[in-house]
Amino acid sequence: MAAMPITRASLTDSVIRSTILPMDLDDILPKRPDDPLVALTRQDLDPFSVEELTQRIAVLEAEIARAKAKIEHAVNHRANAEGLFKR
């Protein structure tokens, strides 16, 4: 087997991979062990078919859209309230 040549790109890639730490899900997820997000992120995806994974992604994307809409509503509500009280 021939040795792979060392290039600037391969060195840069290895430095980036060695210095970037993966995100720890415990830092961003709720602390309750019974939280559905915790269970969802720890679920083994191996048993799922491609179709099941595609359906899962669609459901998760719909939930993301719902959460974004809630955030937008909350931001708009706050801005409206602040505008009302600044008069």
BALOBA-1460 file (C-alpha; in Angstrom, 3 decimals):
// residues 87
<rec num="1" residu="m" x="0.000" y="0.000" z="0.000"/>
<rec num="2" residu="a" x="1.422" y="3.394" z="-1.041"/>
<rec num="3" residu="a" x="1.788" y="6.090" z="1.582"/>
<rec num="4" residu="m" x="-0.520" y="9.076" z="1.219"/>
<rec num="5" residu="p" x="1.400" y="12.274" z="0.431"/>
<rec num="6" residu="i" x="1.252" y="14.969" z="3.069"/>
<rec num="7" residu="t" x="-0.305" y="18.095" z="1.642"/>
<rec num="8" residu="r" x="-1.197" y="21.486" z="3.064"/>
<rec num="9" residu="a" x="-4.880" y="20.556" z="2.844"/>
<rec num="10" residu="s" x="-4.431" y="17.278" z="4.712"/>
<rec num="11" residu="l" x="-2.449" y="19.023" z="7.454"/>
<rec num="12" residu="t" x="-5.070" y="21.759" z="7.734"/>
<rec num="13" residu="d" x="-7.869" y="19.171" z="7.887"/>
<rec num="14" residu="s" x="-6.122" y="17.187" z="10.611"/>
<rec num="15" residu="v" x="-5.437" y="20.338" z="12.658"/>
<rec num="16" residu="i" x="-9.057" y="21.447" z="12.351"/>
<rec num="17" residu="r" x="-10.364" y="18.006" z="13.318"/>
<rec num="18" residu="s" x="-8.041" y="17.815" z="16.303"/>
<rec num="19" residu="t" x="-8.816" y="21.295" z="17.633"/>
<rec num="20" residu="i" x="-12.585" y="21.508" z="17.148"/>
<rec num="21" residu="l" x="-14.383" y="19.846" z="19.999"/>
<rec num="22" residu="p" x="-17.718" y="18.203" z="19.250"/>
<rec num="23" residu="m" x="-20.754" y="19.838" z="20.824"/>
<rec num="24" residu="d" x="-21.733" y="18.145" z="24.058"/>
<rec num="25" residu="l" x="-25.490" y="17.558" z="23.938"/>
<rec num="26" residu="d" x="-25.651" y="17.743" z="27.720"/>
<rec num="27" residu="d" x="-24.784" y="21.447" z="27.433"/>
<rec num="28" residu="i" x="-27.737" y="22.293" z="25.201"/>
<rec num="29" residu="l" x="-30.396" y="19.804" z="26.222"/>
<rec num="30" residu="p" x="-32.605" y="20.066" z="29.297"/>
<rec num="31" residu="k" x="-31.226" y="18.524" z="32.470"/>
<rec num="32" residu="r" x="-34.234" y="16.277" z="33.138"/>
<rec num="33" residu="p" x="-33.464" y="12.677" z="32.130"/>
<rec num="34" residu="d" x="-37.130" y="12.068" z="31.254"/>
<rec num="35" residu="d" x="-37.165" y="14.942" z="28.736"/>
<rec num="36" residu="p" x="-38.289" y="13.714" z="25.289"/>
<rec num="37" residu="l" x="-35.420" y="15.537" z="23.556"/>
<rec num="38" residu="v" x="-32.884" y="13.625" z="25.595"/>
<rec num="39" residu="a" x="-34.533" y="10.310" z="24.688"/>
<rec num="40" residu="l" x="-34.782" y="11.357" z="21.044"/>
<rec num="41" residu="t" x="-31.083" y="12.205" z="20.732"/>
<rec num="42" residu="r" x="-30.008" y="8.971" z="22.370"/>
<rec num="43" residu="q" x="-32.244" y="6.704" z="20.302"/>
<rec num="44" residu="d" x="-30.405" y="4.194" z="18.126"/>
<rec num="45" residu="l" x="-31.163" y="4.953" z="14.471"/>
<rec num="46" residu="d" x="-29.787" y="1.677" z="13.097"/>
<rec num="47" residu="p" x="-33.112" y="-0.232" z="13.208"/>
<rec num="48" residu="f" x="-34.934" y="2.404" z="11.124"/>
<rec num="49" residu="s" x="-35.434" y="2.079" z="7.377"/>
<rec num="50" residu="v" x="-34.689" y="4.924" z="4.976"/>
<rec num="51" residu="e" x="-38.423" y="5.618" z="4.704"/>
<rec num="52" residu="e" x="-38.798" y="5.731" z="8.489"/>
<rec num="53" residu="l" x="-35.818" y="8.067" z="8.792"/>
<rec num="54" residu="t" x="-37.257" y="10.304" z="6.067"/>
<rec num="55" residu="q" x="-40.578" y="10.450" z="7.935"/>
<rec num="56" residu="r" x="-38.721" y="11.206" z="11.167"/>
<rec num="57" residu="i" x="-36.890" y="14.086" z="9.500"/>
<rec num="58" residu="a" x="-40.189" y="15.485" z="8.177"/>
<rec num="59" residu="v" x="-41.714" y="15.387" z="11.664"/>
<rec num="60" residu="l" x="-38.638" y="17.010" z="13.202"/>
<rec num="61" residu="e" x="-38.598" y="19.737" z="10.512"/>
<rec num="62" residu="a" x="-42.281" y="20.445" z="11.253"/>
<rec num="63" residu="e" x="-41.447" y="20.717" z="14.952"/>
<rec num="64" residu="i" x="-38.576" y="23.090" z="14.157"/>
<rec num="65" residu="a" x="-40.963" y="25.259" z="12.122"/>
<rec num="66" residu="r" x="-43.443" y="25.254" z="15.011"/>
<rec num="67" residu="a" x="-40.730" y="26.301" z="17.483"/>
<rec num="68" residu="k" x="-39.506" y="29.070" z="15.143"/>
<rec num="69" residu="a" x="-43.076" y="30.362" z="14.778"/>
<rec num="70" residu="k" x="-43.411" y="30.437" z="18.573"/>
<rec num="71" residu="i" x="-40.147" y="32.372" z="18.878"/>
<rec num="72" residu="e" x="-41.263" y="34.850" z="16.204"/>
<rec num="73" residu="h" x="-44.599" y="35.331" z="17.965"/>
<rec num="74" residu="a" x="-42.860" y="35.914" z="21.302"/>
<rec num="75" residu="v" x="-40.415" y="38.437" z="19.800"/>
<rec num="76" residu="n" x="-43.214" y="40.301" z="18.004"/>
<rec num="77" residu="h" x="-45.378" y="40.288" z="21.121"/>
<rec num="78" residu="r" x="-42.552" y="41.752" z="23.188"/>
<rec num="79" residu="a" x="-41.774" y="44.402" z="20.570"/>
<rec num="80" residu="n" x="-45.448" y="45.385" z="20.430"/>
<rec num="81" residu="a" x="-45.620" y="45.606" z="24.208"/>
<rec num="82" residu="e" x="-42.451" y="47.703" z="24.383"/>
<rec num="83" residu="g" x="-43.816" y="49.996" z="21.677"/>
<rec num="84" residu="l" x="-47.052" y="50.406" z="23.583"/>
<rec num="85" residu="f" x="-45.323" y="51.408" z="26.797"/>
<rec num="86" residu="k" x="-42.854" y="53.811" z="25.146"/>
<rec num="87" residu="r" x="-45.661" y="56.163" z="24.083"/>
